[in-house]
């Protein structure tokens, strides 16, 4: 079994579990809402993994450190005496499972959205 199929089965199980945990009795509409929520959650996870992989947070942290080092005179003197540079350490993180989260999340998201819309409008 691939990671994508395991994620699909696990997400399907979580959507069933989530639909039973809602306060009112189980219905098809609640299960479709749970599928939509699970798909949306998987898309958010894939987006966060993409941000980490793109080093957005590392760039933000590095620019914040540089800014506070420039306005803090003591930090400037310490950097000059230790001959430190403000160059960040090269760090790259790749998530091979990011595409699986995106594909399964998009499938669940669109399935929940389309079938809920079909039930609502028909």
C-alpha positions in Angstrom: 0.0 0.0 0.0 1.2 3.4 -0.8 1.1 6.4 1.5 -1.6 8.0 -0.6 -3.9 5.0 -0.2 -3.3 4.7 3.5 -4.0 8.5 3.9 -7.2 8.0 1.8 -8.5 5.1 4.0 -7.5 6.9 7.2 -9.2 10.1 6.1 -12.3 8.1 5.2 -12.3 6.5 8.6 -11.9 9.9 10.3 -14.8 11.4 8.3 -17.1 8.5 9.4 -15.9 9.0 13.0 -16.4 12.7 12.8 -19.9 12.4 11.4 -20.9 10.1 14.3 -19.4 12.5 16.9 -21.6 15.4 15.8 -24.5 16.0 18.2 -27.5 15.1 16.0 -28.2 11.6 14.6 -26.1 10.4 11.7 -27.2 11.4 8.2 -25.7 11.5 4.7 -25.5 15.3 4.8 -23.5 15.2 8.1 -21.1 12.6 6.6 -20.6 14.8 3.5 -19.9 17.8 5.8 -17.3 15.7 7.6 -15.7 14.7 4.3 -15.6 18.4 3.4 -13.9 19.2 6.7 -11.4 16.4 6.5 -10.5 17.5 2.9 -10.2 21.1 4.0 -7.9 20.0 6.9 -5.7 18.0 4.5 -5.4 21.0 2.2 -4.3 23.2 5.1 -1.7 20.6 6.1 -0.4 20.5 2.5 -0.3 24.3 2.4 1.7 24.5 5.7 4.1 21.8 4.4 4.6 23.9 1.2 5.3 27.0 3.3 7.9 25.1 5.3 9.4 23.6 2.2 9.6 27.1 0.6 11.5 28.3 3.7 9.0 31.1 4.3 9.3 31.0 8.1 13.1 30.7 7.9 13.3 33.9 5.8 10.9 35.7 8.2 12.9 34.7 11.3 16.2 35.6 9.6 14.9 39.0 8.6 13.5 39.7 12.1 16.9 38.7 13.6 18.7 41.0 11.2 16.4 43.9 12.0 16.7 43.6 15.7 20.5 43.1 15.4 20.7 46.4 13.4 18.8 48.4 16.0 20.6 46.9 19.0 24.0 48.5 19.4 25.2 45.8 21.9 24.4 43.0 19.4 26.3 44.9 16.6 29.4 45.2 18.8 29.2 41.5 19.7 28.9 40.6 16.0 31.8 42.8 15.0 34.1 41.4 17.8 33.2 37.8 17.0 33.3 38.5 13.2 30.0 36.8 12.8 28.1 37.3 9.6 24.3 37.4 9.3 24.3 34.7 6.7 21.7 31.9 7.5 22.7 28.3 7.6 21.6 26.5 4.5 18.7 24.3 5.4 16.3 22.6 3.1 13.4 20.4 4.1 11.5 18.4 1.5 8.3 16.6 2.2 7.6 13.8 -0.3 4.1 13.3 1.2 3.0 16.9 0.5 1.5 15.9 -2.9 -0.4 13.0 -1.3 -2.0 15.4 1.3 -2.9 17.8 -1.5 -4.4 15.1 -3.8 -6.5 13.3 -1.1 -7.5 16.7 0.4 -8.6 18.0 -2.9 -10.5 14.9 -3.7 -12.3 14.9 -0.3 -12.9 18.7 -0.5 -14.4 18.6 -3.9 -16.5 15.5 -3.3 -17.9 16.9 -0.1 -18.6 20.3 -1.7 -20.2 18.9 -4.9 -22.3 16.3 -3.3 -23.5 18.6 -0.5 -24.4 21.2 -3.1 -26.3 18.6 -5.1 -28.3 17.5 -2.1 -29.0 21.1 -1.1 -30.1 22.3 -4.5 -32.0 19.2 -5.5 
